[in-house]
Amino acid sequence: MVSAAALVASVVFASSAMAHQPVNLGADDSTPATGPLLVDGTVSFAVNAPLNARGQTRGFRVGFKKGQSLQVQLLIKDVPPANGLATSALPQVTVTDPRGRTSVMPLTERTPFYEPYSGTNYLYLARLEQPAIAGTYQVSVLSRSTQPVTAVVGVGFREVPGKVIDR
């Protein structure tokens, strides 16, 4: 018989051994309409959005079917100058659902997260989890700092290969 502690340890190890599929946004991906489409929003993606100037934006789209779970997280690398920015200077993520309802992800935490594949330390800044509406969500990332920061937007939870359609 497996103890509860051993079971929890094996689940934690298994989930930490997985890595999100990377998607890198560039200057041409300045809005969700011009950014890539993540076909299945339940697939685990790490969308890297480099932001170099205040007011700069990056965007992408994510598809969902009825009954699926919308899971989005905002992270930054736990390195200066990003980890020392005031909350008001951290990147802002806006999620627009298929019906046009927009919500800004509130920055409610600075929780450390170590990603073992790359050996990178991150800080979780915001998390959103709710039932998804069928259709395509739009995600926009806004720079609110004069300091360069790469926002990482985690999407999904299933560690399987996913399809990305560029523009």
C-alpha positions in Angstrom: 0.0 0.0 0.0 1.3 3.5 -0.9 1.3 6.1 1.8 -0.5 9.5 1.2 2.8 11.3 1.6 4.5 9.1 -1.1 1.5 9.6 -3.4 1.7 13.4 -3.0 5.5 13.3 -3.5 5.1 11.3 -6.7 2.4 13.7 -8.1 4.5 16.7 -7.2 7.6 15.2 -8.9 5.6 14.2 -12.0 4.1 17.6 -12.4 7.4 19.4 -11.9 9.1 17.1 -14.5 6.8 18.5 -17.2 7.4 21.7 -19.1 5.1 24.0 -20.9 5.5 24.1 -24.7 7.2 27.5 -25.5 5.6 30.1 -27.8 7.7 33.2 -28.4 6.0 36.5 -29.3 7.7 39.1 -31.4 7.1 42.7 -32.5 4.6 41.5 -35.1 2.5 40.0 -32.4 1.5 43.3 -30.9 -2.2 42.5 -30.7 -4.2 39.3 -30.2 -5.4 39.6 -33.8 -1.9 39.6 -35.2 -0.5 37.1 -32.7 -0.6 33.3 -32.9 -3.6 31.1 -32.1 -3.1 28.3 -29.6 -5.6 25.9 -31.0 -6.4 24.0 -27.8 -6.3 26.1 -24.6 -6.1 23.0 -22.4 -2.6 22.2 -23.7 0.2 23.5 -21.6 1.9 26.5 -23.3 4.5 29.1 -22.0 4.0 32.3 -24.0 7.0 34.5 -23.8 6.3 38.2 -24.3 9.4 40.4 -24.3 8.4 44.0 -23.4 11.1 46.7 -23.9 9.2 50.0 -23.4 6.3 51.4 -21.4 3.0 51.0 -23.4 4.3 48.2 -25.6 1.9 45.3 -26.1 2.0 41.7 -27.2 -1.0 39.4 -27.9 -2.2 36.0 -28.8 -5.4 34.0 -29.1 -6.5 30.7 -27.4 -9.3 28.3 -28.4 -11.6 26.4 -26.1 -14.5 24.0 -26.4 -17.6 23.9 -24.2 -16.8 22.3 -20.8 -13.1 23.0 -20.8 -11.2 24.9 -18.1 -9.6 28.2 -18.8 -6.3 28.4 -16.9 -3.9 31.3 -17.3 -1.0 32.4 -15.2 1.3 35.5 -15.4 5.0 35.0 -14.4 8.2 36.9 -14.7 11.8 35.7 -14.2 12.9 36.2 -10.6 15.9 38.4 -11.6 16.6 42.2 -11.5 15.2 44.5 -12.6 11.9 42.6 -13.1 11.7 41.2 -9.6 12.2 44.6 -8.0 9.5 46.5 -10.0 6.6 48.0 -8.1 3.3 46.3 -8.7 2.1 49.3 -10.8 5.1 48.8 -13.1 4.6 45.0 -13.7 3.1 43.7 -16.9 -0.7 43.7 -17.2 -2.6 40.8 -18.8 -6.1 41.4 -20.2 -8.2 38.4 -21.2 -11.2 38.9 -23.5 -13.7 36.0 -23.7 -15.5 35.0 -27.0 -18.5 37.2 -25.9 -16.3 40.3 -25.7 -16.2 40.4 -21.8 -12.8 41.8 -20.8 -11.0 41.2 -17.5 -7.6 42.4 -16.3 -5.8 39.8 -14.2 -5.1 41.3 -10.8 -1.5 41.1 -9.6 -2.1 39.4 -6.2 1.1 37.5 -5.6 4.9 37.1 -6.0 5.1 33.4 -5.4 8.5 31.8 -6.3 8.5 29.0 -8.8 11.5 27.0 -9.9 11.4 25.5 -13.4 13.8 22.5 -13.4 14.2 22.0 -17.2 15.8 25.4 -17.8 16.9 25.9 -14.2 15.0 29.2 -14.1 13.5 30.9 -11.1 10.2 32.7 -11.8 7.6 34.6 -9.8 3.9 34.0 -10.2 2.1 37.3 -10.3 -1.4 36.3 -11.2 -3.5 33.2 -11.8 -6.9 32.8 -13.4 -8.9 29.6 -13.5 -12.6 29.3 -14.5 -14.9 27.4 -16.8 -14.2 28.4 -20.4 -16.8 29.7 -22.9 -16.6 27.9 -26.2 -14.7 29.9 -28.8 -11.6 32.0 -29.0 -10.2 34.1 -26.2 -7.9 37.1 -26.8 -5.0 37.7 -24.5 -3.1 41.0 -24.4 0.1 41.8 -22.4 0.9 45.4 -21.7 4.2 46.8 -20.5 3.8 49.3 -17.7 7.6 49.8 -17.1 10.5 51.6 -18.7 12.6 48.6 -17.8 12.7 45.6 -20.1 10.7 42.7 -18.8 9.7 39.4 -20.3 6.2 38.4 -19.3 5.5 34.7 -19.4 1.9 33.7 -19.8 1.2 30.1 -18.9 -1.9 28.7 -20.6 -3.4 25.2 -20.1 -2.5 22.2 -18.0 -2.2 19.2 -20.3 1.4 18.2 -21.0 1.0 17.1 -24.6 2.1 18.6 -27.9 -0.1 21.4 -29.0 -0.9 23.1 -32.3 0.0 26.8 -32.8 -1.2 28.7 -35.9 0.7 31.9 -36.7 -1.5 34.8 -37.8 
